Each structure stands twice: as C-alpha cells, then as structure tokens.
Amino acid sequence: MSAAMARQQSISDAQILEAAVRVIFRRGHDAFTLSEVAAEVGLSRAAVILRFKGTQALKITSTAYIVDRFVQSMQSLPTVRSGDGLLDLVAFIGRMITRPGTLTAFMRTYHANVKDKELARLEFRRVEALRCAIAVRMPPMGIAHESAVTAFLAHLGGSLIQWEAQTEVNALTYLVERTKEWLTLAGVAYDRSYSGARLRTGAALAAQNPAT
C-alpha cells in the first residue's frame, strides 16, 4: 500500500466533514472549494471527490452532519421546566461559541443556506430543535406558552448579536446575565447566584463546535 493510500484511509469521513464546515465558515459558500477542504485534512482533491462526489454534495453532507450534532446536543440536555432550566440552556449554547466572529460566520453561512432548498431544510431543522429545547423548559407565564417561547427565542438571538459587538465578556457569561434580566422582567423565578460555570442539571459540556 502506498503512503498516499494509507493517508487517505486514515482520514475519516467525519474529519473531512469537520474540515468542510471550517472552510465554509472561514471562506463562505461562494468561495468554498473541494481543494481547500482537501488541503485542510492533507488529502488530494480527487480523494475527497471519491468520498463525497462534488462540491454541492459535500456542502449538504457537512451541513447535515453539524445540524445532527446540534439536534442531538439539544435532545441530550436534561429538561427542567423553570427559569433555571432556561439558564442552563443558554449556558450550554454559550459554551459552543468560543470567540467573537463565530456568530458572524454562522449567520453568513445561515443566510446562504436558506437560499438553497436542500440546505434550507436542514437549517430549519436546527432552528426547530432550538425552539423545542426552549419550549420544554419554559415555565408557565402570564402569556400563552407559544408566545413566551417566541419571545425567548427573540431574546436569545438579540443577545447573541449584542454579544458579537463586544469583546469584554465571554458568550456564556453574557448570555446568562442577559437571560437573568429577561427572566426578571418576565416575572420568572430563578437562582440569582447562577453563573453557568457548571450546569446544575449534570449535562455534559457542549461538544466542540467544528466551526470554531
């Protein structure tokens, strides 16, 4: 067996998919190339094509891969229907964002994806997984449950955008503090000493986001 063949066999499909996600986030969909993905993992372009057939096929497969991981993460978190449960959720999301710039790259990719029928279906699945995670943790409030979920989803999106514009506080801390303010305004009880340093539900830390 040649050294090139041995190298090709030692690189898993998952490693190629993670490399593809990194390249998409770094370069955007328009500049995404199989050659750059191949270089990221030390393979030839031909070797990547043998696995994933072409650029569009790799985009779809890599997006499905990362969406599946996100959905599994949301479903694996223990459910606590309370203000504390919502704090645990935002802390978990905060752990997935390592630095400013990550959200900008994600949003650029998201907007490109929703213009493509197949990729849009995957993105909507990711949004729905987040919405469901909020819904099962949302305690009774003075407004309809679905309205409360929609309001919290808007709060989370707005807080992420605000966080991206500053560099003084990490995403976990920022999201937790903004969520405490939201819960206070909504009249929802929560542990005021909560910091998100350790999820009290015992949930595992978020898997490292290959896009970061």
MIMIDO-291924 format. One record per residue: residue number from 1; residue in three letters; x, y, z of N, C-alpha, C, CB in turn. Coordinates in Angstrom, 2 decimals. Glycine has a CB too. Layout:
<nodes>
{NUM,ALA,{X,Y,Z},{X,Y,Z},{X,Y,Z},{X,Y,Z}}
...
</nodes>
This chain:
<nodes>
{1,MET,{0.85,-1.20,0.00},{0.00,0.00,0.00},{0.88,1.25,0.00},{-0.96,0.01,1.23}}
{2,SER,{0.59,2.20,-0.90},{1.38,3.41,-0.98},{1.10,4.31,0.22},{1.10,4.16,-2.28}}
{3,ALA,{2.03,5.26,0.45},{1.84,6.19,1.56},{0.59,7.04,1.35},{3.08,7.09,1.72}}
{4,ALA,{0.31,7.42,0.09},{-0.86,8.25,-0.21},{-2.15,7.49,0.12},{-0.86,8.68,-1.69}}
{5,MET,{-2.20,6.23,-0.25},{-3.40,5.44,0.04},{-3.58,5.24,1.53},{-3.32,4.08,-0.66}}
{6,ALA,{-2.47,5.02,2.23},{-2.54,4.85,3.68},{-3.06,6.12,4.34},{-1.17,4.48,4.25}}
{7,ARG,{-2.58,7.26,3.84},{-3.03,8.54,4.38},{-4.52,8.72,4.14},{-2.24,9.71,3.74}}
{8,GLN,{-4.98,8.39,2.92},{-6.39,8.55,2.59},{-7.27,7.70,3.49},{-6.63,8.18,1.13}}
{9,GLN,{-6.86,6.47,3.76},{-7.66,5.58,4.59},{-7.65,6.00,6.06},{-7.15,4.17,4.46}}
{10,SER,{-6.61,6.72,6.48},{-6.51,7.12,7.88},{-7.39,8.33,8.21},{-5.06,7.43,8.24}}
{11,ILE,{-7.84,9.05,7.18},{-8.70,10.21,7.37},{-10.15,9.76,7.30},{-8.40,11.31,6.32}}
{12,SER,{-10.90,9.97,8.37},{-12.29,9.54,8.41},{-13.20,10.52,7.68},{-12.75,9.38,9.86}}
{13,ASP,{-14.41,10.06,7.32},{-15.39,10.94,6.73},{-15.72,12.10,7.67},{-16.67,10.17,6.37}}
{14,ALA,{-15.79,11.81,8.97},{-16.10,12.86,9.95},{-15.05,13.95,9.94},{-16.23,12.26,11.35}}
{15,GLN,{-13.77,13.59,9.79},{-12.71,14.59,9.75},{-12.85,15.48,8.51},{-11.33,13.91,9.77}}
{16,ILE,{-13.23,14.87,7.40},{-13.44,15.66,6.18},{-14.63,16.59,6.33},{-13.64,14.73,4.97}}
{17,LEU,{-15.69,16.09,6.94},{-16.89,16.92,7.14},{-16.59,18.09,8.07},{-18.04,16.08,7.71}}
{18,GLU,{-15.85,17.85,9.13},{-15.50,18.94,10.05},{-14.61,19.96,9.35},{-14.79,18.39,11.29}}
{19,ALA,{-13.70,19.49,8.50},{-12.86,20.40,7.73},{-13.71,21.23,6.77},{-11.78,19.61,6.95}}
{20,ALA,{-14.71,20.60,6.16},{-15.59,21.32,5.24},{-16.35,22.42,5.96},{-16.57,20.35,4.58}}
{21,VAL,{-16.83,22.13,7.16},{-17.55,23.14,7.94},{-16.62,24.31,8.27},{-18.13,22.53,9.25}}
{22,ARG,{-15.40,24.01,8.65},{-14.44,25.09,8.97},{-14.19,25.96,7.74},{-13.11,24.49,9.48}}
{23,VAL,{-14.03,25.33,6.58},{-13.76,26.09,5.36},{-14.96,26.95,4.98},{-13.40,25.13,4.21}}
{24,ILE,{-16.16,26.39,5.08},{-17.36,27.16,4.76},{-17.48,28.37,5.67},{-18.62,26.28,4.89}}
{25,PHE,{-17.23,28.18,6.97},{-17.33,29.29,7.91},{-16.23,30.33,7.66},{-17.23,28.78,9.35}}
{26,ARG,{-15.09,29.86,7.25},{-13.96,30.77,7.04},{-14.07,31.52,5.71},{-12.64,29.99,7.08}}
{27,ARG,{-14.52,30.84,4.67},{-14.50,31.40,3.33},{-15.87,31.79,2.79},{-13.87,30.43,2.40}}
{28,GLY,{-16.93,31.23,3.35},{-18.25,31.45,2.81},{-18.57,30.46,1.71},{-18.37,32.87,2.29}}
{29,HIS,{-19.85,30.33,1.37},{-20.27,29.35,0.39},{-19.72,29.63,-1.01},{-21.77,29.30,0.33}}
{30,ASP,{-19.66,30.90,-1.39},{-19.24,31.24,-2.74},{-17.78,30.89,-3.01},{-19.46,32.71,-2.99}}
{31,ALA,{-16.95,31.00,-1.98},{-15.52,30.73,-2.14},{-15.13,29.32,-1.68},{-14.70,31.76,-1.38}}
{32,PHE,{-16.09,28.54,-1.28},{-15.84,27.18,-0.79},{-15.37,26.30,-1.94},{-17.12,26.60,-0.14}}
{33,THR,{-14.26,25.59,-1.74},{-13.74,24.69,-2.77},{-13.34,23.35,-2.17},{-12.54,25.33,-3.49}}
{34,LEU,{-13.46,22.31,-2.98},{-13.01,20.98,-2.54},{-11.50,20.97,-2.31},{-13.40,19.91,-3.59}}
{35,SER,{-10.78,21.75,-3.10},{-9.32,21.78,-2.96},{-8.91,22.28,-1.58},{-8.69,22.67,-4.04}}
{36,GLU,{-9.61,23.31,-1.08},{-9.27,23.85,0.24},{-9.62,22.86,1.34},{-9.98,25.18,0.48}}
{37,VAL,{-10.74,22.16,1.19},{-11.11,21.13,2.16},{-10.06,20.04,2.16},{-12.51,20.55,1.85}}
{38,ALA,{-9.65,19.62,0.98},{-8.65,18.56,0.86},{-7.34,18.98,1.53},{-8.39,18.22,-0.62}}
{39,ALA,{-6.92,20.22,1.29},{-5.70,20.72,1.90},{-5.80,20.76,3.42},{-5.36,22.11,1.37}}
{40,GLU,{-7.02,21.05,3.93},{-7.25,21.13,5.37},{-6.95,19.80,6.07},{-8.70,21.55,5.65}}
{41,VAL,{-7.21,18.70,5.39},{-7.01,17.37,6.00},{-5.83,16.61,5.39},{-8.27,16.53,5.87}}
{42,GLY,{-5.12,17.26,4.46},{-3.94,16.62,3.88},{-4.24,15.56,2.85},{-3.14,16.02,4.95}}
{43,LEU,{-5.34,15.72,2.12},{-5.70,14.78,1.05},{-5.67,15.49,-0.29},{-7.09,14.15,1.31}}
{44,SER,{-5.75,14.73,-1.36},{-5.88,15.31,-2.68},{-7.34,15.64,-2.96},{-5.32,14.35,-3.76}}
{45,ARG,{-7.57,16.54,-3.89},{-8.94,16.88,-4.27},{-9.66,15.64,-4.79},{-8.95,17.99,-5.33}}
{46,ALA,{-8.96,14.82,-5.54},{-9.55,13.61,-6.10},{-10.01,12.66,-5.00},{-8.56,12.91,-7.02}}
{47,ALA,{-9.24,12.60,-3.92},{-9.59,11.71,-2.82},{-10.88,12.16,-2.14},{-8.46,11.65,-1.80}}
{48,VAL,{-11.06,13.47,-2.03},{-12.29,14.00,-1.43},{-13.48,13.74,-2.34},{-12.15,15.51,-1.14}}
{49,ILE,{-13.29,13.89,-3.65},{-14.36,13.64,-4.61},{-14.79,12.18,-4.57},{-13.92,14.02,-6.03}}
{50,LEU,{-13.84,11.27,-4.38},{-14.18,9.85,-4.28},{-15.13,9.59,-3.12},{-12.91,9.01,-4.13}}
{51,ARG,{-14.98,10.36,-2.05},{-15.83,10.17,-0.86},{-17.17,10.89,-1.00},{-15.11,10.68,0.40}}
{52,PHE,{-17.16,12.12,-1.55},{-18.35,12.97,-1.47},{-18.85,13.49,-2.82},{-18.07,14.14,-0.59}}
{53,LYS,{-18.30,13.02,-3.93},{-18.83,13.22,-5.28},{-18.69,14.62,-5.86},{-20.25,12.87,-5.29}}
{54,GLY,{-18.87,15.67,-5.03},{-18.76,17.01,-5.58},{-18.96,18.08,-4.54},{-19.74,17.20,-6.69}}
{55,THR,{-18.84,19.35,-4.95},{-18.92,20.47,-4.01},{-20.27,20.55,-3.33},{-18.64,21.77,-4.73}}
{56,GLN,{-21.36,20.50,-4.10},{-22.69,20.62,-3.52},{-22.99,19.45,-2.59},{-23.75,20.70,-4.61}}
{57,ALA,{-22.59,18.26,-2.98},{-22.83,17.09,-2.14},{-22.10,17.22,-0.81},{-22.38,15.81,-2.87}}
{58,LEU,{-20.89,17.76,-0.85},{-20.13,17.94,0.40},{-20.75,19.03,1.26},{-18.66,18.28,0.09}}
{59,LYS,{-21.25,20.10,0.65},{-21.93,21.15,1.41},{-23.14,20.57,2.16},{-22.38,22.30,0.48}}
{60,ILE,{-23.94,19.78,1.44},{-25.15,19.22,2.04},{-24.79,18.24,3.15},{-26.01,18.52,0.97}}
{61,THR,{-23.84,17.36,2.88},{-23.46,16.35,3.87},{-22.83,16.97,5.11},{-22.49,15.34,3.25}}
{62,SER,{-21.99,17.98,4.92},{-21.33,18.62,6.07},{-22.34,19.41,6.89},{-20.19,19.53,5.60}}
{63,THR,{-23.31,20.07,6.22},{-24.33,20.81,6.94},{-25.23,19.85,7.73},{-25.18,21.66,5.97}}
{64,ALA,{-25.60,18.74,7.11},{-26.41,17.73,7.80},{-25.66,17.17,9.01},{-26.78,16.59,6.84}}
{65,TYR,{-24.37,17.01,8.86},{-23.53,16.48,9.94},{-23.55,17.40,11.16},{-22.08,16.28,9.45}}
{66,ILE,{-23.36,18.69,10.94},{-23.29,19.61,12.07},{-24.68,19.87,12.65},{-22.65,20.93,11.64}}
{67,VAL,{-25.72,19.86,11.81},{-27.08,20.03,12.31},{-27.47,18.82,13.17},{-28.09,20.21,11.14}}
{68,ASP,{-27.12,17.63,12.71},{-27.40,16.42,13.50},{-26.75,16.51,14.88},{-26.89,15.17,12.77}}
{69,ARG,{-25.52,16.99,14.92},{-24.82,17.12,16.20},{-25.51,18.13,17.10},{-23.36,17.54,15.97}}
{70,PHE,{-25.97,19.22,16.52},{-26.68,20.23,17.31},{-27.99,19.68,17.86},{-26.95,21.48,16.47}}
{71,VAL,{-28.76,19.01,17.01},{-30.03,18.44,17.44},{-29.81,17.42,18.56},{-30.76,17.78,16.26}}
{72,GLN,{-28.82,16.57,18.41},{-28.51,15.58,19.44},{-28.12,16.25,20.75},{-27.40,14.65,18.98}}
{73,SER,{-27.38,17.35,20.67},{-27.00,18.09,21.87},{-28.22,18.64,22.58},{-26.03,19.23,21.52}}
{74,MET,{-29.15,19.24,21.82},{-30.35,19.78,22.42},{-31.19,18.69,23.07},{-31.17,20.52,21.37}}
{75,GLN,{-31.27,17.54,22.43},{-32.09,16.44,22.94},{-31.45,15.74,24.13},{-32.35,15.44,21.84}}
{76,SER,{-30.13,15.86,24.27},{-29.43,15.17,25.36},{-29.49,15.93,26.68},{-27.99,14.94,24.97}}
{77,LEU,{-29.84,17.22,26.64},{-29.89,18.01,27.86},{-31.07,17.62,28.72},{-29.95,19.50,27.53}}
{78,PRO,{-30.85,17.36,30.02},{-31.99,17.09,30.91},{-32.96,18.27,30.90},{-31.51,16.81,32.34}}
{79,THR,{-34.23,17.99,31.03},{-35.26,19.01,30.95},{-35.69,19.48,32.33},{-36.47,18.49,30.18}}
{80,VAL,{-35.58,20.78,32.58},{-36.05,21.39,33.82},{-36.94,22.55,33.43},{-34.85,21.87,34.74}}
{81,ARG,{-38.26,22.43,33.65},{-39.20,23.48,33.24},{-39.21,24.59,34.28},{-40.64,22.89,33.07}}
{82,SER,{-38.29,25.52,34.13},{-38.14,26.62,35.10},{-37.20,27.67,34.54},{-37.63,26.09,36.47}}
{83,GLY,{-37.07,28.78,35.27},{-36.09,29.78,34.89},{-34.69,29.21,34.92},{-36.19,30.98,35.81}}
{84,ASP,{-34.42,28.34,35.87},{-33.10,27.72,35.95},{-32.84,26.81,34.75},{-32.96,26.92,37.24}}
{85,GLY,{-33.89,26.14,34.27},{-33.74,25.31,33.08},{-33.38,26.14,31.86},{-35.02,24.54,32.82}}
{86,LEU,{-33.98,27.31,31.73},{-33.64,28.21,30.63},{-32.22,28.74,30.76},{-34.64,29.38,30.57}}
{87,LEU,{-31.79,29.00,31.98},{-30.41,29.44,32.19},{-29.42,28.35,31.80},{-30.19,29.84,33.65}}
{88,ASP,{-29.75,27.10,32.13},{-28.88,26.00,31.74},{-28.78,25.91,30.21},{-29.40,24.68,32.32}}
{89,LEU,{-29.89,26.13,29.53},{-29.89,26.06,28.07},{-29.00,27.13,27.46},{-31.31,26.18,27.54}}
{90,VAL,{-29.14,28.38,27.92},{-28.33,29.44,27.33},{-26.85,29.29,27.70},{-28.84,30.82,27.77}}
{91,ALA,{-26.58,28.73,28.88},{-25.19,28.48,29.25},{-24.59,27.42,28.34},{-25.09,28.03,30.72}}
{92,PHE,{-25.37,26.42,28.01},{-24.92,25.37,27.10},{-24.58,25.95,25.73},{-25.99,24.27,26.96}}
{93,ILE,{-25.47,26.84,25.24},{-25.22,27.48,23.95},{-23.98,28.37,24.03},{-26.45,28.30,23.51}}
{94,GLY,{-23.84,29.08,25.16},{-22.67,29.93,25.33},{-21.37,29.17,25.27},{-22.76,30.66,26.62}}
{95,ARG,{-21.38,27.93,25.72},{-20.17,27.10,25.67},{-19.80,26.71,24.24},{-20.37,25.84,26.52}}
{96,MET,{-20.75,26.79,23.33},{-20.50,26.41,21.94},{-19.86,27.54,21.14},{-21.78,25.97,21.29}}
{97,ILE,{-19.83,28.74,21.71},{-19.29,29.90,21.00},{-17.98,30.29,21.67},{-20.30,31.10,20.99}}
{98,THR,{-16.90,30.15,20.96},{-15.60,30.33,21.60},{-15.04,31.73,21.51},{-14.63,29.39,21.01}}
{99,ARG,{-15.45,32.50,20.49},{-14.85,33.83,20.33},{-15.70,34.71,19.43},{-13.42,33.71,19.76}}
{100,PRO,{-15.57,36.03,19.56},{-16.26,36.93,18.63},{-15.85,36.61,17.20},{-15.95,38.41,18.97}}
{101,GLY,{-16.77,36.71,16.28},{-16.52,36.35,14.88},{-17.21,35.06,14.52},{-15.02,36.23,14.62}}
{102,THR,{-17.39,34.19,15.52},{-18.05,32.91,15.27},{-19.49,33.12,14.82},{-18.01,32.04,16.52}}
{103,LEU,{-20.20,34.02,15.50},{-21.60,34.25,15.17},{-21.74,34.88,13.79},{-22.25,35.15,16.21}}
{104,THR,{-20.85,35.82,13.46},{-20.88,36.45,12.14},{-20.72,35.40,11.04},{-19.79,37.52,12.01}}
{105,ALA,{-19.77,34.50,11.24},{-19.54,33.43,10.25},{-20.75,32.52,10.16},{-18.29,32.61,10.62}}
{106,PHE,{-21.34,32.20,11.30},{-22.53,31.34,11.30},{-23.68,32.00,10.55},{-22.96,31.01,12.73}}
{107,MET,{-23.94,33.28,10.82},{-25.05,33.97,10.20},{-24.84,34.11,8.69},{-25.25,35.33,10.83}}
{108,ARG,{-23.61,34.35,8.28},{-23.31,34.43,6.84},{-23.63,33.10,6.16},{-21.82,34.82,6.60}}
{109,THR,{-23.23,32.02,6.82},{-23.49,30.69,6.27},{-24.98,30.37,6.28},{-22.72,29.63,7.06}}
{110,TYR,{-25.65,30.75,7.38},{-27.09,30.50,7.51},{-27.86,31.18,6.38},{-27.62,30.99,8.88}}
{111,HIS,{-27.56,32.45,6.11},{-28.28,33.18,5.07},{-28.02,32.59,3.69},{-27.89,34.65,5.09}}
{112,ALA,{-26.81,32.08,3.48},{-26.52,31.42,2.20},{-27.29,30.10,2.11},{-25.00,31.17,2.05}}
{113,ASN,{-27.36,29.38,3.21},{-28.03,28.08,3.21},{-29.52,28.18,2.94},{-27.80,27.40,4.53}}
{114,VAL,{-30.18,29.18,3.52},{-31.64,29.26,3.38},{-32.06,29.63,1.97},{-32.20,30.27,4.37}}
{115,LYS,{-31.12,30.00,1.12},{-31.43,30.28,-0.27},{-31.39,29.01,-1.12},{-30.47,31.31,-0.84}}
{116,ASP,{-30.90,27.93,-0.52},{-30.80,26.64,-1.20},{-31.85,25.70,-0.61},{-29.36,26.04,-1.07}}
{117,LYS,{-32.66,25.08,-1.45},{-33.79,24.29,-0.96},{-33.36,23.18,-0.01},{-34.54,23.69,-2.13}}
{118,GLU,{-32.33,22.43,-0.38},{-31.90,21.31,0.46},{-31.24,21.79,1.75},{-30.93,20.42,-0.31}}
{119,LEU,{-30.40,22.80,1.65},{-29.73,23.32,2.83},{-30.71,24.05,3.75},{-28.60,24.26,2.43}}
{120,ALA,{-31.70,24.72,3.17},{-32.71,25.42,3.98},{-33.47,24.44,4.86},{-33.70,26.18,3.07}}
{121,ARG,{-33.77,23.28,4.34},{-34.48,22.26,5.12},{-33.67,21.87,6.36},{-34.77,21.02,4.26}}
{122,LEU,{-32.36,21.79,6.21},{-31.50,21.45,7.34},{-31.44,22.58,8.35},{-30.09,21.10,6.85}}
{123,GLU,{-31.35,23.82,7.86},{-31.29,24.96,8.77},{-32.59,25.10,9.57},{-31.03,26.25,7.98}}
{124,PHE,{-33.72,24.88,8.93},{-34.99,24.97,9.63},{-35.08,23.88,10.71},{-36.17,24.84,8.64}}
{125,ARG,{-34.48,22.73,10.44},{-34.45,21.66,11.44},{-33.65,22.10,12.66},{-33.85,20.37,10.83}}
{126,ARG,{-32.55,22.82,12.44},{-31.74,23.30,13.56},{-32.52,24.32,14.39},{-30.42,23.92,13.04}}
{127,VAL,{-33.19,25.25,13.72},{-33.99,26.25,14.42},{-35.11,25.59,15.22},{-34.57,27.27,13.43}}
{128,GLU,{-35.75,24.60,14.62},{-36.84,23.91,15.30},{-36.35,23.16,16.53},{-37.54,22.95,14.35}}
{129,ALA,{-35.15,22.59,16.46},{-34.57,21.90,17.62},{-34.34,22.86,18.77},{-33.25,21.21,17.24}}
{130,LEU,{-33.87,24.07,18.45},{-33.66,25.08,19.49},{-35.00,25.54,20.06},{-32.88,26.29,18.92}}
{131,ARG,{-35.97,25.75,19.19},{-37.29,26.18,19.66},{-37.91,25.13,20.58},{-38.22,26.44,18.45}}
{132,CYS,{-37.78,23.86,20.23},{-38.31,22.78,21.07},{-37.59,22.73,22.41},{-38.18,21.43,20.35}}
{133,ALA,{-36.27,22.97,22.40},{-35.50,22.96,23.64},{-35.97,24.07,24.58},{-34.00,23.12,23.35}}
{134,ILE,{-36.32,25.22,24.01},{-36.85,26.33,24.81},{-38.24,25.97,25.33},{-36.91,27.63,23.98}}
{135,ALA,{-39.06,25.40,24.44},{-40.46,25.12,24.79},{-40.59,24.18,25.98},{-41.17,24.52,23.60}}
{136,VAL,{-39.74,23.14,26.02},{-39.87,22.16,27.10},{-39.32,22.68,28.43},{-39.15,20.87,26.72}}
{137,ARG,{-38.63,23.84,28.39},{-38.09,24.43,29.61},{-38.86,25.67,30.07},{-36.64,24.80,29.40}}
{138,MET,{-39.73,26.17,29.21},{-40.44,27.41,29.52},{-41.51,27.17,30.60},{-41.09,27.99,28.24}}
{139,PRO,{-41.38,27.83,31.75},{-42.38,27.66,32.81},{-43.65,28.43,32.48},{-41.82,28.12,34.16}}
{140,PRO,{-44.74,28.18,33.20},{-45.98,28.93,32.97},{-45.74,30.42,33.17},{-47.10,28.43,33.92}}
{141,MET,{-46.33,31.23,32.28},{-46.19,32.68,32.37},{-47.55,33.32,32.17},{-45.17,33.21,31.32}}
{142,GLY,{-47.58,34.64,32.20},{-48.83,35.36,32.05},{-49.29,35.47,30.61},{-48.70,36.71,32.63}}
{143,ILE,{-48.52,34.94,29.66},{-48.91,34.94,28.25},{-48.93,33.50,27.76},{-47.93,35.81,27.40}}
{144,ALA,{-49.47,33.30,26.57},{-49.55,31.95,26.01},{-48.16,31.33,25.89},{-50.24,31.98,24.64}}
{145,HIS,{-48.11,30.02,26.05},{-46.82,29.31,26.04},{-46.05,29.58,24.75},{-47.05,27.80,26.20}}
{146,GLU,{-46.70,29.45,23.59},{-46.01,29.66,22.32},{-45.49,31.08,22.19},{-46.93,29.33,21.16}}
{147,SER,{-46.24,32.04,22.71},{-45.80,33.44,22.66},{-44.56,33.63,23.53},{-46.93,34.39,23.13}}
{148,ALA,{-44.53,32.97,24.70},{-43.37,33.06,25.58},{-42.14,32.45,24.92},{-43.66,32.37,26.92}}
{149,VAL,{-42.33,31.32,24.25},{-41.22,30.66,23.55},{-40.68,31.57,22.45},{-41.67,29.31,22.96}}
{150,THR,{-41.58,32.18,21.68},{-41.16,33.09,20.61},{-40.40,34.29,21.18},{-42.37,33.56,19.81}}
{151,ALA,{-40.89,34.83,22.29},{-40.22,35.97,22.92},{-38.83,35.59,23.41},{-41.07,36.49,24.09}}
{152,PHE,{-38.69,34.39,23.97},{-37.39,33.97,24.48},{-36.42,33.72,23.32},{-37.52,32.70,25.34}}
{153,LEU,{-36.93,33.15,22.24},{-36.08,32.92,21.07},{-35.57,34.24,20.52},{-36.85,32.15,19.98}}
{154,ALA,{-36.43,35.26,20.51},{-36.02,36.59,20.05},{-34.98,37.18,21.00},{-37.23,37.53,19.94}}
{155,HIS,{-35.19,36.99,22.31},{-34.22,37.45,23.31},{-32.86,36.81,23.08},{-34.72,37.14,24.73}}
{156,LEU,{-32.85,35.50,22.82},{-31.60,34.79,22.63},{-30.87,35.28,21.39},{-31.84,33.28,22.54}}
{157,GLY,{-31.61,35.42,20.29},{-30.99,35.90,19.06},{-30.44,37.31,19.21},{-31.98,35.86,17.93}}
{158,GLY,{-31.23,38.19,19.85},{-30.78,39.56,20.05},{-29.56,39.64,20.96},{-31.89,40.39,20.64}}
{159,SER,{-29.54,38.80,22.00},{-28.41,38.80,22.92},{-27.14,38.33,22.23},{-28.70,37.91,24.13}}
{160,LEU,{-27.26,37.34,21.35},{-26.09,36.86,20.62},{-25.53,37.94,19.71},{-26.45,35.61,19.80}}
{161,ILE,{-26.41,38.68,19.05},{-25.96,39.77,18.18},{-25.28,40.86,19.01},{-27.16,40.36,17.39}}
{162,GLN,{-25.84,41.20,20.16},{-25.23,42.21,21.03},{-23.88,41.73,21.53},{-26.15,42.54,22.21}}
{163,TRP,{-23.78,40.45,21.89},{-22.51,39.92,22.37},{-21.43,40.01,21.31},{-22.67,38.48,22.82}}
{164,GLU,{-21.79,39.74,20.07},{-20.82,39.75,18.98},{-20.14,41.11,18.84},{-21.50,39.37,17.67}}
{165,ALA,{-20.84,42.17,19.29},{-20.30,43.52,19.13},{-19.36,43.92,20.25},{-21.43,44.50,19.06}}
{166,GLN,{-19.20,43.06,21.27},{-18.30,43.39,22.37},{-17.29,42.26,22.56},{-19.10,43.65,23.68}}
{167,THR,{-16.20,42.56,23.26},{-15.15,41.56,23.45},{-14.76,41.39,24.91},{-13.93,41.94,22.64}}
{168,GLU,{-15.44,42.09,25.82},{-15.01,42.09,27.21},{-15.46,40.84,27.98},{-15.54,43.31,27.90}}
{169,VAL,{-16.57,40.24,27.59},{-17.16,39.14,28.34},{-17.36,37.95,27.41},{-18.50,39.55,29.00}}
{170,ASN,{-17.12,36.73,27.91},{-17.34,35.56,27.07},{-18.83,35.34,26.84},{-16.69,34.31,27.70}}
{171,ALA,{-19.15,34.54,25.84},{-20.54,34.34,25.43},{-21.37,33.73,26.55},{-20.61,33.47,24.19}}
{172,LEU,{-20.82,32.77,27.27},{-21.57,32.11,28.34},{-22.02,33.13,29.38},{-20.71,31.02,29.00}}
{173,THR,{-21.09,33.92,29.88},{-21.41,34.91,30.91},{-22.40,35.93,30.40},{-20.14,35.62,31.40}}
{174,TYR,{-22.20,36.39,29.16},{-23.07,37.41,28.59},{-24.50,36.89,28.46},{-22.55,37.87,27.23}}
{175,LEU,{-24.65,35.70,27.92},{-25.99,35.13,27.74},{-26.69,34.88,29.06},{-25.90,33.84,26.95}}
{176,VAL,{-25.95,34.39,30.04},{-26.54,34.14,31.36},{-27.04,35.43,31.98},{-25.53,33.45,32.30}}
{177,GLU,{-26.23,36.50,31.95},{-26.62,37.76,32.58},{-27.80,38.40,31.86},{-25.44,38.72,32.61}}
{178,ARG,{-27.80,38.36,30.52},{-28.93,38.93,29.78},{-30.20,38.12,30.02},{-28.61,38.99,28.28}}
{179,THR,{-30.05,36.80,30.16},{-31.22,35.96,30.41},{-31.78,36.20,31.81},{-30.86,34.48,30.23}}
{180,LYS,{-30.92,36.45,32.77},{-31.41,36.80,34.10},{-32.27,38.07,34.03},{-30.23,37.01,35.08}}
{181,GLU,{-31.85,39.03,33.25},{-32.63,40.27,33.10},{-33.98,39.95,32.45},{-31.85,41.32,32.25}}
{182,TRP,{-33.97,39.09,31.43},{-35.21,38.72,30.76},{-36.16,38.02,31.72},{-34.92,37.82,29.54}}
{183,LEU,{-35.64,37.10,32.51},{-36.47,36.37,33.46},{-37.04,37.30,34.52},{-35.66,35.26,34.12}}
{184,THR,{-36.24,38.25,34.96},{-36.73,39.22,35.95},{-37.88,40.04,35.38},{-35.58,40.15,36.41}}
{185,LEU,{-37.71,40.54,34.16},{-38.76,41.32,33.51},{-40.02,40.49,33.29},{-38.27,41.88,32.19}}
{186,ALA,{-39.82,39.18,33.02},{-40.97,38.29,32.77},{-41.61,37.78,34.06},{-40.53,37.12,31.93}}
{187,GLY,{-40.98,38.09,35.20},{-41.52,37.64,36.47},{-41.32,36.16,36.73},{-42.95,37.96,36.54}}
{188,VAL,{-40.25,35.59,36.15},{-39.96,34.16,36.32},{-38.87,33.99,37.38},{-39.51,33.52,34.96}}
{189,ALA,{-39.11,33.12,38.34},{-38.13,32.89,39.41},{-36.92,32.13,38.89},{-38.78,32.12,40.58}}
{190,TYR,{-35.75,32.43,39.45},{-34.51,31.72,39.08},{-33.50,31.90,40.19},{-33.94,32.23,37.71}}
{191,ASP,{-32.45,31.09,40.14},{-31.37,31.17,41.12},{-30.49,32.36,40.77},{-30.54,29.84,41.15}}
{192,ARG,{-30.53,33.40,41.56},{-29.79,34.63,41.25},{-28.27,34.46,41.36},{-30.24,35.74,42.16}}
{193,SER,{-27.83,33.39,41.99},{-26.38,33.15,42.09},{-25.85,32.33,40.91},{-26.06,32.42,43.41}}
{194,TYR,{-26.73,31.95,40.01},{-26.34,31.09,38.89},{-25.31,31.79,38.00},{-27.57,30.69,38.06}}
{195,SER,{-24.23,31.09,37.65},{-23.20,31.67,36.80},{-22.99,30.89,35.52},{-21.90,31.76,37.56}}
{196,GLY,{-23.48,29.65,35.48},{-23.26,28.82,34.30},{-21.92,28.13,34.30},{-23.39,29.65,33.08}}
{197,ALA,{-21.13,28.31,35.36},{-19.82,27.67,35.42},{-19.95,26.15,35.38},{-19.07,28.11,36.68}}
{198,ARG,{-21.04,25.66,35.96},{-21.31,24.22,35.93},{-22.81,24.02,35.82},{-20.73,23.50,37.21}}
{199,LEU,{-23.24,23.29,34.80},{-24.67,23.09,34.62},{-25.20,22.21,35.74},{-24.97,22.46,33.25}}
{200,ARG,{-26.10,22.74,36.52},{-26.61,22.00,37.68},{-27.42,20.78,37.31},{-27.43,22.90,38.53}}
{201,THR,{-27.84,20.71,36.03},{-28.59,19.54,35.58},{-27.68,18.34,35.40},{-29.31,19.85,34.29}}
{202,GLY,{-26.35,18.58,35.41},{-25.40,17.50,35.18},{-25.17,17.21,33.72},{-25.87,16.26,35.86}}
{203,ALA,{-25.66,18.10,32.84},{-25.49,17.89,31.40},{-24.01,17.96,31.03},{-26.30,18.92,30.59}}
{204,ALA,{-23.62,17.15,30.05},{-22.24,17.20,29.56},{-22.02,18.52,28.86},{-21.94,16.02,28.61}}
{205,LEU,{-20.78,18.96,28.84},{-20.45,20.19,28.14},{-20.72,19.99,26.64},{-18.97,20.61,28.39}}
{206,ALA,{-21.01,21.09,25.96},{-21.27,21.00,24.52},{-20.05,20.43,23.82},{-21.64,22.39,23.94}}
{207,ALA,{-20.30,19.58,22.84},{-19.20,19.05,22.04},{-18.54,20.21,21.31},{-19.71,17.96,21.04}}
{208,GLN,{-17.25,20.10,21.12},{-16.54,21.21,20.47},{-17.13,21.47,19.10},{-15.02,20.92,20.36}}
{209,ASN,{-17.43,22.73,18.85},{-18.05,23.11,17.59},{-16.97,23.14,16.50},{-18.76,24.50,17.71}}
{210,PRO,{-17.07,22.27,15.50},{-16.04,22.23,14.47},{-15.96,23.48,13.64},{-16.26,21.08,13.58}}
{211,ALA,{-16.95,24.36,13.80},{-16.94,25.60,13.03},{-16.08,26.66,13.67},{-18.34,26.12,12.87}}
{212,THR,{-15.58,26.41,14.89},{-14.81,27.43,15.59},{-13.34,27.16,15.48},{-15.22,27.52,17.04}}
</nodes>
